[in-house]
């Protein structure tokens, strides 16, 4: 009886899904952004940790929650451009009390929003010296989910999730003065917490720097990463099984960089992709530590084996007819979530020196869009959000 009960319990534990990257994937669910609102595309798409819902932001200032089958379940219209939106670490459509997300909207307080009905559960105002609201460009919950870290220009605001209002924040100034050579300058555009070295987190900026911090030591840098390329960091992520490995994505860069945090003097590997654009091209990690998947500006999905340090390319398949900017891998099934879409632009670019001004004053979200002049579409855009089956 005891052995039978143990076997039954073991069969209920989730196991790593088996992906078949040798054959073409099958679309399991699809929705086009243009079917929800005219002339928009999804800016990003993120599954909940258990993949029971999808959180999206779009060009029309609406944060949408979709079901597991990509059917719309909530439209939360915002007063201005959405800079960032992230799920609560325990978010699940089957757990109402944790089914919520944090959102940063231009010129408004950071909000914790109920993903079922759209009501605001809590508000966290961040203000500057002139009493104007600051909208962070990056958001990340710490490992304990009791603090929300909010990145903006030359600072990170640490918010106590359980204590909304004005008086329960801590501001970490990453660059105290203009002459401070040891600080981190620019808009903090990406944040990521280590699941292994609890309290350690990485912060990236549109200025192109990546710095490691510790929750216990405040704004004092633990280490600086050298050799970061591109025009500004757009995403950071620790290896799911190795706290010493950090993946870095930058705009206007044709490679993801891999750093060994035991020696931060140079990256240890480059994962090539076509991403010479200011649009955020986000990658996704297999929670079991086997794969990294990324799209590119041409709609091609690439998957690398990250389990052995060789970073072998396993898949290169064109799945979309426009920029494939968001990718996520399902933790329990051989499914991949992708989102595509971009604006159409002429080939001429503006001078890089104007990028900081664009980051601060862009109508959209502070520098995530290409710094190019708009023109008419040359072909019908691909604005699909797709769940692909790799079984």
Kinemage of the C-alpha trace (Angstrom):
@kinemage 1
@onewidth
@group {chain A} dominant
@subgroup {mainchain}
@vectorlist {calphas} color= white
{ca unk a 1} P 0.000 0.000 0.000
{ca unk a 2} L 2.765 2.430 0.941
{ca unk a 3} L 4.702 1.739 -2.264
{ca unk a 4} L 1.537 2.159 -4.328
{ca unk a 5} L 0.788 5.513 -2.681
{ca unk a 6} L 4.352 6.704 -3.292
{ca unk a 7} L 4.160 5.674 -6.937
{ca unk a 8} L 0.856 7.506 -7.364
{ca unk a 9} L 2.284 10.653 -5.758
{ca unk a 10} L 5.386 10.443 -7.961
{ca unk a 11} L 3.207 10.207 -11.070
{ca unk a 12} L 1.515 13.465 -10.108
{ca unk a 13} L 4.742 15.455 -9.976
{ca unk a 14} L 5.341 17.487 -13.140
{ca unk a 15} L 8.079 16.375 -15.473
{ca unk a 16} L 10.069 18.249 -18.108
{ca unk a 17} L 8.233 18.357 -21.445
{ca unk a 18} L 9.792 16.676 -24.478
{ca unk a 19} L 10.209 19.086 -27.404
{ca unk a 20} L 10.571 17.869 -30.969
{ca unk a 21} L 12.682 20.524 -32.671
{ca unk a 22} L 13.362 18.367 -35.736
{ca unk a 23} L 9.948 18.966 -37.350
{ca unk a 24} L 7.789 22.019 -38.022
{ca unk a 25} L 5.606 23.086 -35.082
{ca unk a 26} L 1.817 23.142 -35.256
{ca unk a 27} L -0.128 26.267 -34.216
{ca unk a 28} L -2.340 25.282 -31.304
{ca unk a 29} L -3.983 28.665 -30.632
{ca unk a 30} L -3.785 32.000 -32.462
{ca unk a 31} L -5.076 35.525 -32.032
{ca unk a 32} L -4.211 38.610 -34.088
{ca unk a 33} L -3.796 41.939 -32.321
{ca unk a 34} L -5.517 43.651 -35.244
{ca unk a 35} L -8.673 41.667 -34.448
{ca unk a 36} L -8.883 43.362 -31.045
{ca unk a 37} L -8.137 46.930 -32.086
{ca unk a 38} L -7.161 48.498 -35.394
{ca unk a 39} L -3.532 49.323 -36.187
{ca unk a 40} L -1.948 47.815 -33.068
{ca unk a 41} L 0.445 45.022 -32.245
{ca unk a 42} L 1.231 43.294 -28.986
{ca unk a 43} L 4.321 44.886 -27.446
{ca unk a 44} L 4.992 41.795 -25.322
{ca unk a 45} L 3.260 38.685 -23.995
{ca unk a 46} L 3.932 36.760 -20.790
{ca unk a 47} L 2.419 33.573 -19.429
{ca unk a 48} L 1.631 33.260 -15.734
{ca unk a 49} L 4.073 30.886 -13.993
{ca unk a 50} L 1.567 28.033 -14.439
{ca unk a 51} L 0.553 29.173 -17.958
{ca unk a 52} L -3.144 29.549 -17.133
{ca unk a 53} L -3.268 33.097 -18.566
{ca unk a 54} L -1.316 35.492 -20.803
{ca unk a 55} L -0.560 39.149 -20.005
{ca unk a 56} L -0.080 41.492 -22.966
{ca unk a 57} L 0.537 45.181 -23.550
{ca unk a 58} L -0.188 46.897 -26.843
{ca unk a 59} L 0.044 50.145 -28.779
{ca unk a 60} L -3.487 51.223 -27.815
{ca unk a 61} L -2.638 51.715 -24.084
{ca unk a 62} L -4.607 48.614 -23.096
{ca unk a 63} L -3.286 45.826 -20.875
{ca unk a 64} L -5.024 42.599 -21.855
{ca unk a 65} L -5.349 39.282 -20.077
{ca unk a 66} L -5.990 36.266 -22.282
{ca unk a 67} L -6.940 32.748 -21.325
{ca unk a 68} L -4.782 29.688 -21.883
{ca unk a 69} L -6.497 29.295 -25.273
{ca unk a 70} L -5.761 32.994 -26.037
{ca unk a 71} L -9.406 33.992 -25.671
{ca unk a 72} L -9.704 37.580 -24.302
{ca unk a 73} L -10.790 37.714 -20.656
{ca unk a 74} L -9.893 41.262 -19.544
{ca unk a 75} L -9.130 44.628 -21.135
{ca unk a 76} L -7.677 47.159 -18.707
{ca unk a 77} L -7.526 50.511 -20.496
{ca unk a 78} L -4.812 52.842 -19.197
{ca unk a 79} L -4.718 56.666 -19.364
{ca unk a 80} L -1.389 56.757 -21.201
{ca unk a 81} L 1.411 54.601 -22.594
{ca unk a 82} L 2.245 51.438 -20.644
{ca unk a 83} L 5.965 51.281 -19.823
{ca unk a 84} L 5.982 47.851 -18.170
{ca unk a 85} L 3.684 45.146 -16.842
{ca unk a 86} L 4.660 41.987 -14.939
{ca unk a 87} L 2.771 39.143 -13.324
{ca unk a 88} L 2.874 38.598 -9.583
{ca unk a 89} L 5.206 35.595 -9.036
{ca unk a 90} L 2.305 33.518 -7.679
{ca unk a 91} L -0.232 34.606 -10.301
{ca unk a 92} L -2.596 31.885 -11.474
{ca unk a 93} L -6.074 31.980 -12.958
{ca unk a 94} L -7.001 29.221 -10.503
{ca unk a 95} L -5.877 31.281 -7.466
{ca unk a 96} L -7.990 34.457 -7.280
{ca unk a 97} L -6.076 36.044 -4.393
{ca unk a 98} L -2.766 35.949 -6.326
{ca unk a 99} L -4.158 36.578 -9.816
{ca unk a 100} L -2.801 40.084 -10.342
{ca unk a 101} L -0.105 42.069 -12.124
{ca unk a 102} L 1.906 45.245 -11.587
{ca unk a 103} L 1.758 47.953 -14.251
{ca unk a 104} L 3.733 51.127 -14.886
{ca unk a 105} L 1.867 53.781 -16.884
{ca unk a 106} L 3.231 57.158 -17.918
{ca unk a 107} L 2.527 59.984 -15.420
{ca unk a 108} L 0.613 57.744 -12.992
{ca unk a 109} L 1.465 55.713 -9.862
{ca unk a 110} L 2.561 52.101 -10.191
{ca unk a 111} L -0.497 49.902 -9.754
{ca unk a 112} L -1.233 46.379 -8.632
{ca unk a 113} L -4.183 45.333 -10.791
{ca unk a 114} L -6.586 42.415 -10.338
{ca unk a 115} L -6.290 40.279 -13.476
{ca unk a 116} L -9.839 38.947 -13.154
{ca unk a 117} L -11.860 42.179 -13.006
{ca unk a 118} L -9.330 44.987 -13.581
{ca unk a 119} L -9.810 46.727 -10.242
{ca unk a 120} L -6.803 48.448 -8.687
{ca unk a 121} L -5.741 46.501 -5.604
{ca unk a 122} L -2.980 48.905 -4.568
{ca unk a 123} L -1.249 52.060 -5.753
{ca unk a 124} L 2.420 52.950 -5.256
{ca unk a 125} L 3.154 56.584 -6.167
{ca unk a 126} L 6.755 57.336 -7.114
{ca unk a 127} L 7.440 61.069 -7.352
{ca unk a 128} L 10.385 63.236 -8.316
{ca unk a 129} L 11.638 66.413 -6.637
{ca unk a 130} L 8.921 68.412 -8.390
{ca unk a 131} L 6.154 66.133 -7.134
{ca unk a 132} L 5.562 64.631 -10.568
{ca unk a 133} L 4.726 60.953 -10.915
{ca unk a 134} L 7.544 58.776 -12.240
{ca unk a 135} L 6.627 55.790 -14.388
{ca unk a 136} L 9.338 53.103 -14.132
{ca unk a 137} L 10.713 51.522 -17.303
{ca unk a 138} L 11.290 48.158 -15.618
{ca unk a 139} L 9.538 46.186 -12.883
{ca unk a 140} L 10.549 43.037 -11.007
{ca unk a 141} L 9.331 41.312 -7.847
{ca unk a 142} L 12.032 39.973 -5.555
{ca unk a 143} L 12.197 36.258 -4.766
{ca unk a 144} L 10.027 36.623 -1.667
{ca unk a 145} L 7.456 38.677 -3.646
{ca unk a 146} L 7.214 41.152 -0.765
{ca unk a 147} L 9.108 43.901 -2.614
{ca unk a 148} L 8.605 45.384 -6.061
{ca unk a 149} L 11.722 46.868 -7.670
{ca unk a 150} L 11.052 49.729 -10.083
{ca unk a 151} L 13.787 51.017 -12.394
{ca unk a 152} L 13.879 54.550 -13.798
{ca unk a 153} L 16.512 57.195 -14.542
{ca unk a 154} L 19.570 56.798 -12.262
{ca unk a 155} L 17.542 55.071 -9.552
{ca unk a 156} L 15.654 51.997 -8.401
{ca unk a 157} L 12.601 52.428 -6.191
{ca unk a 158} L 12.004 49.559 -3.755
{ca unk a 159} L 8.298 49.308 -2.930
{ca unk a 160} L 6.786 47.363 -0.043
{ca unk a 161} L 3.990 45.435 -1.776
{ca unk a 162} L 1.925 45.136 1.415
{ca unk a 163} L 2.113 48.866 2.175
{ca unk a 164} L 0.736 51.039 -0.650
{ca unk a 165} L 0.994 54.803 -0.489
{ca unk a 166} L 3.769 57.370 -0.396
{ca unk a 167} L 5.739 56.583 2.747
{ca unk a 168} L 6.880 52.985 2.358
{ca unk a 169} L 9.463 53.223 -0.412
{ca unk a 170} L 13.233 53.170 -0.495
{ca unk a 171} L 15.066 54.928 -3.311
{ca unk a 172} L 18.399 53.477 -4.388
{ca unk a 173} L 20.327 56.061 -6.368
{ca unk a 174} L 22.474 54.183 -8.852
{ca unk a 175} L 24.304 57.341 -9.913
{ca unk a 176} L 24.609 59.967 -7.195
{ca unk a 177} L 26.346 62.675 -9.230
{ca unk a 178} L 27.276 63.222 -12.865
{ca unk a 179} L 30.931 62.751 -11.967
{ca unk a 180} L 30.320 59.500 -10.111
{ca unk a 181} L 32.382 57.003 -12.113
{ca unk a 182} L 31.431 53.998 -10.023
{ca unk a 183} L 27.677 54.311 -10.401
{ca unk a 184} L 25.213 53.139 -13.009
{ca unk a 185} L 23.988 55.915 -15.263
{ca unk a 186} L 20.881 56.087 -17.406
{ca unk a 187} L 17.382 54.653 -17.297
{ca unk a 188} L 17.272 51.290 -15.497
{ca unk a 189} L 15.617 49.336 -18.285
{ca unk a 190} L 15.896 45.721 -17.078
{ca unk a 191} L 15.881 43.916 -13.723
{ca unk a 192} L 16.307 40.241 -12.850
{ca unk a 193} L 16.578 38.381 -9.520
{ca unk a 194} L 18.661 35.271 -8.929
{ca unk a 195} L 16.709 32.258 -7.690
{ca unk a 196} L 19.883 30.670 -6.321
{ca unk a 197} L 21.748 33.505 -4.626
{ca unk a 198} L 18.751 34.967 -2.833
{ca unk a 199} L 18.959 38.720 -2.520
{ca unk a 200} L 21.200 39.134 -5.553
{ca unk a 201} L 19.846 40.882 -8.621
{ca unk a 202} L 21.072 42.377 -11.876
{ca unk a 203} L 20.126 45.763 -13.294
{ca unk a 204} L 20.664 46.892 -16.879
{ca unk a 205} L 20.361 50.380 -18.297
{ca unk a 206} L 19.680 52.020 -21.646
{ca unk a 207} L 23.158 53.449 -21.202
{ca unk a 208} L 24.504 49.943 -21.884
{ca unk a 209} L 25.661 48.944 -18.399
{ca unk a 210} L 24.852 45.842 -16.340
{ca unk a 211} L 25.517 45.934 -12.589
{ca unk a 212} L 24.981 43.341 -9.868
{ca unk a 213} L 23.454 44.409 -6.561
{ca unk a 214} L 22.439 42.831 -3.265
{ca unk a 215} L 19.214 43.633 -1.457
{ca unk a 216} L 21.075 43.949 1.830
{ca unk a 217} L 23.609 46.518 0.612
{ca unk a 218} L 21.311 48.936 -1.203
{ca unk a 219} L 22.748 50.894 -4.116
{ca unk a 220} L 26.335 49.756 -3.571
{ca unk a 221} L 27.382 47.786 -6.652
{ca unk a 222} L 28.633 44.249 -6.110
{ca unk a 223} L 30.076 43.919 -9.621
{ca unk a 224} L 30.038 45.501 -13.083
{ca unk a 225} L 29.818 43.447 -16.279
{ca unk a 226} L 32.362 44.437 -18.912
{ca unk a 227} L 31.941 43.934 -22.646
{ca unk a 228} L 28.199 44.538 -22.950
{ca unk a 229} L 27.435 45.481 -26.554
{ca unk a 230} L 24.527 47.196 -28.263
{ca unk a 231} L 22.594 50.393 -27.736
{ca unk a 232} L 21.092 49.666 -24.319
{ca unk a 233} L 20.069 46.643 -22.247
{ca unk a 234} L 16.502 45.424 -22.790
{ca unk a 235} L 16.381 42.123 -20.868
{ca unk a 236} L 18.328 40.193 -18.228
{ca unk a 237} L 17.773 36.655 -16.966
{ca unk a 238} L 19.652 34.219 -14.760
{ca unk a 239} L 20.078 30.613 -15.846
{ca unk a 240} L 17.287 28.605 -14.135
{ca unk a 241} L 19.748 26.034 -12.755
{ca unk a 242} L 22.970 28.021 -12.532
{ca unk a 243} L 23.109 31.219 -10.501
{ca unk a 244} L 26.511 32.067 -11.995
{ca unk a 245} L 25.203 32.434 -15.559
{ca unk a 246} L 23.443 35.589 -16.746
{ca unk a 247} L 21.925 36.197 -20.187
{ca unk a 248} L 21.900 39.764 -21.544
{ca unk a 249} L 19.844 41.144 -24.439
{ca unk a 250} L 20.470 44.604 -25.867
{ca unk a 251} L 18.829 46.681 -28.539
{ca unk a 252} L 20.706 47.265 -31.808
{ca unk a 253} L 22.682 44.093 -31.151
{ca unk a 254} L 22.816 40.940 -33.278
{ca unk a 255} L 23.635 38.620 -30.398
{ca unk a 256} L 22.531 37.615 -26.932
{ca unk a 257} L 25.484 37.644 -24.547
{ca unk a 258} L 26.223 35.042 -21.891
{ca unk a 259} L 28.229 36.007 -18.793
{ca unk a 260} L 29.837 33.850 -16.125
{ca unk a 261} L 29.443 35.968 -12.995
{ca unk a 262} L 32.572 34.473 -11.441
{ca unk a 263} L 34.543 36.462 -14.028
{ca unk a 264} L 32.690 39.547 -15.257
{ca unk a 265} L 35.528 40.865 -17.419
{ca unk a 266} L 34.020 39.537 -20.674
{ca unk a 267} L 31.117 37.416 -21.951
{ca unk a 268} L 31.763 33.703 -22.353
{ca unk a 269} L 29.435 33.183 -25.329
{ca unk a 270} L 27.364 34.933 -27.999
{ca unk a 271} L 24.052 33.594 -29.290
{ca unk a 272} L 23.643 35.110 -32.743
{ca unk a 273} L 20.292 36.554 -33.803
{ca unk a 274} L 19.183 39.396 -36.083
{ca unk a 275} L 18.062 42.239 -33.809
{ca unk a 276} L 19.553 45.473 -35.126
{ca unk a 277} L 16.537 47.422 -33.895
{ca unk a 278} L 15.439 49.513 -30.925
{ca unk a 279} L 12.409 47.305 -30.405
{ca unk a 280} L 12.658 44.947 -27.439
{ca unk a 281} L 13.305 41.431 -28.768
{ca unk a 282} L 12.768 39.286 -25.679
{ca unk a 283} L 13.987 35.736 -25.131
{ca unk a 284} L 12.502 32.934 -23.049
{ca unk a 285} L 14.083 30.272 -20.849
{ca unk a 286} L 12.993 26.712 -20.239
{ca unk a 287} L 12.388 26.493 -16.444
{ca unk a 288} L 14.154 23.114 -16.466
{ca unk a 289} L 17.378 24.767 -17.617
{ca unk a 290} L 17.613 23.058 -21.023
{ca unk a 291} L 16.704 25.665 -23.644
{ca unk a 292} L 16.812 29.354 -24.474
{ca unk a 293} L 14.479 30.560 -27.229
{ca unk a 294} L 14.542 33.916 -28.992
{ca unk a 295} L 12.947 35.552 -31.985
{ca unk a 296} L 14.458 38.195 -34.234
{ca unk a 297} L 13.460 41.172 -36.339
{ca unk a 298} L 12.681 38.888 -39.317
{ca unk a 299} L 10.248 36.558 -37.537
{ca unk a 300} L 12.658 33.646 -37.053
{ca unk a 301} L 12.601 31.530 -33.896
{ca unk a 302} L 15.904 30.137 -32.635
{ca unk a 303} L 16.381 27.654 -29.795
{ca unk a 304} L 19.720 26.882 -28.126
{ca unk a 305} L 20.718 24.093 -25.753
{ca unk a 306} L 21.955 25.817 -22.577
{ca unk a 307} L 22.296 22.713 -20.412
{ca unk a 308} L 25.978 21.938 -21.023
{ca unk a 309} L 27.640 25.298 -21.695
{ca unk a 310} L 28.162 24.571 -25.399
{ca unk a 311} L 25.079 26.598 -26.440
{ca unk a 312} L 24.298 24.462 -29.482
{ca unk a 313} L 21.711 25.849 -31.900
{ca unk a 314} L 18.844 23.334 -32.067
{ca unk a 315} L 16.240 25.157 -34.138
{ca unk a 316} L 16.073 27.980 -36.667
{ca unk a 317} L 12.589 28.345 -38.139
{ca unk a 318} L 10.768 31.352 -39.607
{ca unk a 319} L 7.391 31.396 -37.846
{ca unk a 320} L 6.240 34.980 -38.444
{ca unk a 321} L 6.296 37.554 -41.249
{ca unk a 322} L 7.238 40.398 -38.904
{ca unk a 323} L 9.495 40.934 -35.897
{ca unk a 324} L 9.146 38.064 -33.424
{ca unk a 325} L 9.640 40.007 -30.204
{ca unk a 326} L 8.316 37.773 -27.399
{ca unk a 327} L 8.990 34.088 -26.723
{ca unk a 328} L 8.153 31.856 -23.774
{ca unk a 329} L 8.440 28.125 -23.170
{ca unk a 330} L 5.755 26.189 -21.299
{ca unk a 331} L 7.075 24.518 -18.119
{ca unk a 332} L 4.982 21.324 -18.403
{ca unk a 333} L 4.019 20.906 -22.080
{ca unk a 334} L 6.010 21.145 -25.346
{ca unk a 335} L 4.451 24.508 -26.174
{ca unk a 336} L 6.024 27.836 -27.151
{ca unk a 337} L 4.281 31.210 -26.973
{ca unk a 338} L 5.331 33.787 -29.574
{ca unk a 339} L 4.195 37.343 -30.347
{ca unk a 340} L 4.999 39.324 -33.482
{ca unk a 341} L 4.581 42.836 -34.789
{ca unk a 342} L 6.404 46.106 -35.318
{ca unk a 343} L 6.051 49.537 -36.802
{ca unk a 344} L 7.019 50.222 -40.426
{ca unk a 345} L 9.898 52.627 -40.960
{ca unk a 346} L 12.176 54.082 -43.570
{ca unk a 347} L 15.756 52.910 -43.628
{ca unk a 348} L 17.337 56.169 -42.445
{ca unk a 349} L 18.044 56.330 -38.710
{ca unk a 350} L 18.401 59.303 -36.442
{ca unk a 351} L 21.676 60.037 -34.730
{ca unk a 352} L 22.390 57.842 -31.725
{ca unk a 353} L 23.076 60.944 -29.640
{ca unk a 354} L 19.347 61.671 -29.559
{ca unk a 355} L 18.496 58.272 -28.072
{ca unk a 356} L 18.573 59.446 -24.461
{ca unk a 357} L 16.062 62.172 -25.227
{ca unk a 358} L 13.931 59.635 -27.076
{ca unk a 359} L 14.133 57.261 -24.102
{ca unk a 360} L 12.769 59.920 -21.762
{ca unk a 361} L 10.146 61.552 -23.955
{ca unk a 362} L 8.972 58.910 -26.416
{ca unk a 363} L 5.210 58.704 -26.822
{ca unk a 364} L 5.314 54.956 -26.494
{ca unk a 365} L 7.438 53.588 -23.674
{ca unk a 366} L 10.758 55.265 -23.286
{ca unk a 367} L 12.967 53.963 -26.024
{ca unk a 368} L 11.640 50.522 -26.906
{ca unk a 369} L 10.657 51.592 -30.428
{ca unk a 370} L 12.949 51.969 -33.386
{ca unk a 371} L 14.437 55.422 -33.857
{ca unk a 372} L 13.337 55.616 -37.451
{ca unk a 373} L 10.988 57.802 -39.481
{ca unk a 374} L 7.520 56.249 -40.093
{ca unk a 375} L 6.295 55.373 -43.551
{ca unk a 376} L 3.550 53.280 -45.126
{ca unk a 377} L 3.449 49.513 -44.707
{ca unk a 378} L 5.026 47.600 -47.597
{ca unk a 379} L 3.139 44.401 -46.748
{ca unk a 380} L 0.324 43.337 -44.409
{ca unk a 381} L 1.723 43.200 -40.854
{ca unk a 382} L 1.891 39.988 -38.862
{ca unk a 383} L 0.482 40.869 -35.442
{ca unk a 384} L -0.282 37.348 -34.265
{ca unk a 385} L 0.075 35.869 -30.816
{ca unk a 386} L 0.523 32.121 -31.275
{ca unk a 387} L 0.910 29.040 -29.105
{ca unk a 388} L 3.001 26.500 -31.042
{ca unk a 389} L 2.927 22.758 -30.363
{ca unk a 390} L 6.370 21.100 -30.614
{ca unk a 391} L 5.241 17.615 -29.592
